[in-house]
């Protein structure tokens, strides 16, 4: 009982230091999808159009911030940076008429805006700095190339972005949930579980090695909450170490996952053609429902992974993992390989 009192007191201390309500932002409080939306002004749309036309004939990945450096665009992306680092952690940009652009032009537009936030990095050994999110043959079982549901999770780089080209015929609903909101619910309902999540577990550094330190699932630094929720890494590291995942961490992860899926915490939306979302990968978890394509409508999005110019305070291991993946992809390989066995191990970890 004394240990429980100590845990609760620690949680109360953290909450006081944070100075935020335990719910952080929730879907209803944040205004739903409308609450994260910035509608582009006519001047911003004109500036985007001019930048797209001026860069005609160039590869999207050769675009620089100067190419999209009109003052109205710089001001827009300064506001977006604030949204990601200091406000809700995510933002949707709407107003682009996709009928004005072909795919290569839209890639330049999306990539050009991303240059204001940092450096886009390779997303696989294919050296793709602009990823295509769509259903396709996928021997490595990467989630973005599948049509099945993806529960609330983080990826690997600090800033992520999606831009919609074609919406699915059915499904493909995206969701955002605040890491701080999840933390707030858990400190109210199960503060005894937070210690295991703040301690974390080892992460893989290759297919056969792991870190010599633990990476926290919840990072709390000077009142800044971040979260790394990619359970495959934990299962993979445990297998490499030849041990089970600690029982207290398993219990905490399972409860955390049920909290992350609560509808009242999640802002849901279907990204329409021409719309873009940017979010801080460790401040906001993202998800997607399953979807169905037709020959006339095959869900397709552009994706950016961005190493941010400005960093949010986070525990050791968050950025280190992204830099490690950057090196692997540049060398033509990756530890992001999901087999039937690894996916089964994750299912057993999360569901028993």
N, C-alpha and C positions, 0 to 999 in steps of 0.2 A: 504493500500500500504506500509505503514511503517513496518507493521508486516511481510509482504512478504520480504521486503528488509532485515529485521533482520534474517529471516530464511535462505535466500540465503547467507548472510554473514557468518552465522554459518556453513553452508555447506562448503563454501570456506575455512574457517579456518580448518575444519576437513580434507578436502582434502589435504590442504597444509601439515598438520601434518602427514598424512598418507604417503606422498611421493610416491604414486603409481598413474599410469594412471587410469582414471575413468573406463576404461574397465577391470581393473584387468587382469585376464587371460580369454581369449575367446577361443573357439574351434580352430579356424584357427591359432591364435597367438600361442597357446600352442601345435600345432602339432597334434591335434586330439588325438585319442586313442594312437597313437605311442608316443606322447609327454608325456604320463603318464606311459609308459611301461618300466619296468626293466626286461631284459632277463637274466635268471639265467645262470651262467657259468657252465661248466662241473664240476668244483670243488665244487660249491654250490649244484649242483644236487647230486653229490656223497655223500656229507655230509648229505643232507636230506635223501638219501636212507639208509645210515648207521644208522641214528637216528631212522628211521622207523623200521629197522630190529632189532636194539638193544632193542627197547621198545615193541617187540612182546608180545602179551598176556596181556598187560595192557590197562586199559580203557583210552580213549583219554583225559578225563577230569582229570586224575591223572598225566598227563604229566607236567613236570616242565621246566623252562627255561634251567636248567642244562642238561636236556635230549637232548635239541637241542642247546647246548652251544658251538659247534665247532666254532673256530675263524672265519671261513668264513661266518657262519650263523649269528654270533654276528655282524660282520661288515655289512652284508646285512641288518639286521633289524635296525641297527643304521642309515643306509642310509634311510630306510623306515620311521623311526621316523622323520628324518629331512624333508622328503617329506611331511609328514602329518602336522607337526607343523610350519615349516618355509617356505616351497616351495608351490607347488600348492594345497596341502591338500589332495591329492589322489595319488595312485600308483597301477599299475597292475603288478603282477608277472607272467611271462610266461616261459614255458620250461619244466614243469613237465609232464612226460609221464604217464597218468593215467592208462594205460594198465598194468603198473607194480604193481599197488596197488588195493586191495579190498577196500570196503567202510570204514571199521574200520581203515585200515592203512592210508587212505587219511585223515580221521578225525584226527589221531594223528599228521600227517604232518601239517595240517592247524592249529590245536590247539597249536602245539609246536611253530610255528612261532609267533602266537599271544601272547604267554607268554612273548615275548621280549618287548611288548608294554604296558602291564598292566595285569589286572586280568579279565578273562572272567566271566560274570555274568549270572544269570538265566533270560531267555527271556519270561517266562510265569509261571503260577502256576504249570505247569508240571515239573518245576525245570530243564529245558533243557538248559544247558550251551553251548551246540552245537545245534543250531536250524536247522531244515530241512525246507527249503523254497520249497514248492511244493503245488500243488492244492490238497486239501483234504477237507472232511466235516468240516465246520467251523462256528458253531453257534454264535461265538462271533465276526464274520465278521472281523477277522484280515487280513490285506491286503496281507501279505506274504503267506497266505494259499489260495489265490484266483488267478484267471487267468485274471482278468480285469486290465485295465490300472491304474497305480499309477503315478500321477503327481509329479512334483518336490516338495520334502518335506524333513524334517529331521525326524529322530527317536528320541531316548531318551538318548543314552550313547555317550560318547565323541568320541570313536573310534569304527568303524564298519568294518566288513569284510565279504565278500562272496567268496566262492570257488565253482566252477562249477563241478558237477558230470555228469549231462546229460543236453544238450541244448534242447530247445523246437523244435518241428517239424517246427513251424512257429511263428515268433514274439519273444517276450521276450527281446527286445532291451533295454539295460540299458543306462542311461544318467547321467552325472555329470555336474553341473554348479556351478561356483564360487559364494559364498555369496558376496564377495567383488565386483565382476563384476555386480551383481544385484544392489548393493548399488551405484556403480559408474554410472550406467545408470540412476537410479532414481535421483541422484544428478544433472545430466545434464538435464533431461527431466521434472521431477516433484519434485523439492526440497521441495515444500510446503507439501508433503506427508510424509516426513521423520520424522517429529516431532512425529507424532502419532505412527509410527513404533518403534521409539526409546523409547517412553514412554511405549508401550505395554499394556498388560491387565493381569488380574488375571489368575492364573492357578489352576486347581483342585488339591486338596490334597487327596481326596477320592471321592466316588460317591455322597457325600452330603456336602463337605466342600471345601473351596478355600484358596489360599494364602492370607496373609494380606498385600501383596506388589504386584506390577505389574512386570511381566517378559517381558523385551523388546523383540520385534521381531528382531530388529537389536541391537546388542551390539557393541559399539565402545569404546574401552578402550586403551588409549595411542597408537592410530593408529592401533590397532588390531580389525578387523571386524569379528564378528561372527553373526550367524543368527539362530533363533529357529522358524521353519516354520511347526508347527503341529496345523492346524487350529481347529481340533476337540477339543483340549484343551480349546481354546478361546470360542467356542460355548458352550461347557459343563459348563465352569465357569459362563458364562452369564446366562445360564438356572438355575444353582444353586443359583445365586444371584437374580434371578427374574427380570432381566433387559435386554434390548437389547444391543448388542455390539455397542459401540459408533460409530456414523455415520462417523466421520473422519477416524477411524481405518478401518472400512469396506471399504471405498473408497481406502485407502492406500493398504490394503491387496489385493484387486481386481487388482489394477494396478501392484503391485509387482508380482502377480501370472502370469500376461500376460508377464511381462519382463522375468521371470524365464523360460518360455517356448519358448523363442526365439531361433530358431535353431542356430543362429550365436554365441550364448553364450554356447551352450551345446556340450560336447564331448559325442558321442554315440558309443556303441559297444555291441556286443553279446559275453558274456563270454563263452569261449570254455572249454570243459572238461579238468580239470587240471589247469586252470588259476584261479588266486586269485586276488581280489582287496581289498585294505585297504583304508579307507578314514576317514578324520575328519568330524564327523557328523554335526558340526556347522560351518565349513568353506566351506563345499561342500554339496549342495543339491543333492539328488539322485532321479531317476525316473525309471519307467519301462513301456514299452508298453504291451498291452494285448498279450496273446500267446495261441497257440493251441497245445495240446498234441495228440499223437497217442498211441495205446497200446504198440508199440515198443519204443517210445520215450516220456517219461514223464519228463518234466523239473524238475530238482532236483539240489539244491545248499545247501551247508553248510553255516551257518551264525554264526558269533561271535558278541556279544556286549561286549565291553571292557571298564572297568574303567581304564583310563590312569594313568600311573605312573607319567607322566609329563603333566601339564595342560596348555592349551592355555588360555590367559586372556579372561574371559567372565563374563557377568553380573550375578547378583544373580538370582537364579532360574534354570539356565541351568543344573548345576551339582546336585543341590538339588532335582530336579525332578527325575533324574536317581537314586539317592540314595533312594528316596521314593519308586520308583517302585521295587528296589531291596528288600526292606523290605516287601512290599506287596507280591511279588512272593515267598519269603521265607516262608511267612505265609500262602500261598496257595490261594491267591486271587489277583485281579488286578483291577485297575480303567480303564484299557484298554478294555472296552466293547463297541462295536459299534452296536447300534440298528438301525432299519429302521428309527426311529424318529431322532436319533442323526445324521445319515448320511444325512437325508433330511434337517436338520437344517444347516449343513455345506454347502450343495448345495445352499440353499437359501442365506446364508451369502456370499458366493463367487460369486453367479450369479444373485441373486435377484429374 
